[in-house]
Amino acid sequence: MPDDAGLSGRALRLAYFGTTVVHDADIDLPPGAVTALLGPNGSGKSTLLRSLARLHKPDQGSVEFPDGADATALSPKDFARRVSLLAQSRPTPGGIRVVDVVGYGRHPHRGRWRHGDAEGPAKIRRAMEICGVEHMADRGVEALSGGERQRVWLASCLAQDTAVLLLDEPTTYLDLRYQVEILDLIRDLADDHGTAVGVVLHDLDQAAAVADRAVLLHDGRVKAAGTPAEVLTAENLTAAYGIDIRVDADPNTGLLSARPIGRHSHRFAGSTAD
């Protein structure tokens, strides 16, 4: 495991146009672990993730690596050798093949004129195989579906081959099969490669299944942080989301399941709500 694996934010205060949207947040992304950022829309979770990726400059606080390096002091290329980001939305370049888009991830490892990256072709092939896009290598990206493009951009992040991977709602646009496969991949990266993964998720059950740690935000503040069992409680979730949420554990697997209780929930539960 590389010495620079992992990433931390300390006392991060983040604002848009002078209005603070994240207040004094602490977050740790340890190596070999998946950390899920959770919370309702507008809670600040994506903004917090973007600050870790150096896309949102903090008004206060710091982003640091375990070796003590200040993330803001690194050159863009040096930072990109350590941290990759799958953002919520990416451009759709016209006339560009899938293999070339995945190859963008090798930019931090290349010298001038795209030279000096002997490992690049193998890293690109591996990333495409992992994400299941190798068969569309020569297709134009503009011809792909939203879910296919999402997998291509994730392959580009994997080709970047960093010790820290940040993902903002990576299962968006994906059908159930690829949602599960992406979550399995995230888990494999942490378990098999020691990658520090920070991922914004809306699906609480997915977070409970894939994450080692969870950070729950509400109104721009960290309401709870810890293991999923510690964070995903009915009390915490009900307060954060403003709706009654029940949390149950599967008696066989122990996995948590969160169930919001609406006026007609009994119709879906098959019985009268408690």
ZAMARGU-4260 file (C-alpha; in steps of 0.2 Angstrom, whole numbers, plus 5000, padded with zeros to 4 digits):
<rodrens>
0) 5000/5000/5000 | 5008/5017/4995 | 5013/5029/5009 | 5002/5042/5002 | 4986/5032/5002
5) 4971/5041/5011 | 4965/5059/5012 | 4958/5070/5026 | 4949/5086/5027 | 4950/5096/5043
10) 4938/5110/5048 | 4933/5113/5031 | 4921/5128/5028 | 4915/5130/5011 | 4904/5143/5003
15) 4896/5149/4987 | 4895/5168/4983 | 4899/5172/5001 | 4885/5160/5008 | 4893/5145/5019
20) 4886/5129/5013 | 4897/5117/5023 | 4902/5121/5041 | 4918/5116/5049 | 4918/5098/5042
25) 4931/5085/5047 | 4932/5069/5036 | 4944/5055/5034 | 4946/5043/5019 | 4957/5029/5026
30) 4966/5017/5014 | 4958/5001/5010 | 4941/5007/5015 | 4925/5014/5007 | 4918/5030/5015
35) 4900/5035/5010 | 4895/5053/5010 | 4876/5054/5013 | 4862/5066/5016 | 4847/5075/5008
40) 4849/5086/4993 | 4857/5102/4997 | 4866/5095/5013 | 4883/5099/5006 | 4890/5081/5002
45) 4894/5084/4984 | 4902/5101/4989 | 4913/5092/5002 | 4918/5079/4990 | 4923/5092/4977
50) 4934/5101/4990 | 4943/5085/4993 | 4946/5085/4974 | 4952/5103/4974 | 4938/5109/4964
55) 4931/5119/4978 | 4943/5130/4987 | 4939/5130/5006 | 4936/5147/5015 | 4944/5138/5030
60) 4952/5122/5034 | 4964/5110/5025 | 4965/5095/5014 | 4980/5083/5018 | 4988/5067/5014
65) 4994/5054/5027 | 5012/5059/5023 | 5008/5077/5028 | 5008/5084/5010 | 4996/5098/5009
70) 4985/5094/4994 | 4983/5113/4989 | 5002/5114/4988 | 5004/5101/4974 | 5005/5104/4956
75) 4989/5099/4946 | 4999/5084/4939 | 5006/5078/4955 | 4989/5079/4963 | 4981/5069/4949
80) 4994/5056/4952 | 4987/5054/4969 | 4968/5057/4967 | 4955/5054/4954 | 4937/5060/4953
85) 4922/5053/4944 | 4911/5069/4944 | 4892/5069/4943 | 4892/5076/4925 | 4905/5075/4912
90) 4906/5082/4894 | 4902/5071/4880 | 4916/5074/4867 | 4911/5072/4849 | 4921/5061/4837
95) 4931/5053/4851 | 4933/5035/4853 | 4930/5026/4870 | 4948/5020/4871 | 4954/5038/4869
100) 4942/5044/4883 | 4949/5030/4894 | 4966/5035/4889 | 4963/5053/4896 | 4966/5045/4913
105) 4984/5043/4909 | 4988/5061/4907 | 4996/5064/4924 | 5008/5050/4920 | 5014/5056/4903
110) 5027/5068/4898 | 5027/5080/4884 | 5020/5074/4868 | 5011/5060/4877 | 5028/5051/4880
115) 5035/5042/4895 | 5020/5031/4900 | 5026/5013/4897 | 5012/5006/4908 | 4999/5016/4900
120) 4992/5003/4887 | 4991/4989/4900 | 4982/5001/4913 | 4970/5007/4899 | 4966/4989/4894
125) 4963/4983/4912 | 4952/4998/4916 | 4941/4994/4901 | 4940/4976/4906 | 4935/4980/4924
130) 4921/4992/4918 | 4915/4981/4904 | 4918/4993/4890 | 4932/4984/4881 | 4920/4978/4867
135) 4916/4996/4863 | 4934/5003/4862 | 4932/5010/4844 | 4914/5017/4846 | 4911/5035/4847
140) 4907/5041/4865 | 4893/5052/4858 | 4884/5036/4852 | 4883/5028/4869 | 4869/5028/4882
145) 4871/5038/4898 | 4875/5022/4908 | 4888/5017/4895 | 4896/5034/4896 | 4896/5033/4915
150) 4906/5016/4914 | 4918/5024/4901 | 4922/5039/4913 | 4924/5027/4927 | 4937/5017/4917
155) 4946/5033/4914 | 4947/5036/4933 | 4954/5018/4935 | 4966/5020/4921 | 4973/5035/4931
160) 4978/5022/4944 | 4978/5033/4960 | 4978/5028/4978 | 4962/5039/4981 | 4946/5038/4971
165) 4932/5050/4973 | 4915/5046/4966 | 4900/5058/4965 | 4884/5047/4963 | 4893/5034/4952
170) 4877/5023/4950 | 4867/5037/4942 | 4860/5032/4925 | 4865/5014/4928 | 4852/4999/4928
175) 4852/4987/4942 | 4865/4975/4935 | 4878/4989/4933 | 4874/4997/4949 | 4878/4981/4958
180) 4894/4979/4947 | 4900/4997/4951 | 4898/4994/4969 | 4907/4978/4969 | 4921/4986/4959
185) 4922/5000/4973 | 4923/4986/4986 | 4936/4977/4976 | 4947/4992/4974 | 4947/4995/4993
190) 4949/4977/4998 | 4962/4971/4985 | 4971/4987/4981 | 4971/4997/4997 | 4962/5011/4988
195) 4954/5025/4999 | 4937/5027/4991 | 4925/5042/4995 | 4908/5040/4987 | 4893/5051/4987
200) 4877/5040/4987 | 4858/5043/4988 | 4853/5025/4991 | 4855/5022/5010 | 4854/5003/5007
205) 4868/5003/4995 | 4879/5013/5007 | 4875/5001/5021 | 4880/4987/5009 | 4897/4994/5002
210) 4904/5006/5015 | 4915/5003/5029 | 4912/5021/5036 | 4898/5033/5033 | 4897/5052/5035
215) 4879/5059/5036 | 4877/5078/5032 | 4862/5089/5037 | 4861/5108/5033 | 4880/5108/5029
220) 4886/5100/5045 | 4892/5083/5049 | 4878/5076/5059 | 4886/5058/5062 | 4901/5049/5056
225) 4907/5031/5060 | 4902/5014/5054 | 4886/5012/5045 | 4878/5004/5060 | 4883/5019/5070
230) 4877/5032/5058 | 4862/5024/5049 | 4850/5024/5064 | 4832/5029/5063 | 4835/5044/5074
235) 4849/5051/5063 | 4841/5048/5047 | 4824/5054/5052 | 4832/5071/5058 | 4842/5073/5043
240) 4829/5069/5030 | 4814/5076/5038 | 4803/5061/5036 | 4800/5046/5048 | 4813/5032/5043
245) 4814/5015/5050 | 4830/5005/5050 | 4830/4986/5051 | 4844/4973/5050 | 4842/4958/5039
250) 4842/4943/5052 | 4853/4932/5040 | 4866/4945/5033 | 4865/4959/5046 | 4864/4972/5032
255) 4854/4987/5037 | 4839/4993/5027 | 4831/5010/5028 | 4813/5012/5025 | 4805/5029/5024
260) 4787/5029/5031 | 4775/5039/5020 | 4756/5041/5021 | 4754/5026/5010 | 4769/5015/5015
265) 4758/5001/5021 | 4752/4998/5003 | 4770/4994/4998 | 4775/4985/5014 | 4761/4973/5013
270) 4755/4977/5030 | 4749/4992/5041 | 4764/5003/5046 | 4768/5003/5064
</rodrens>
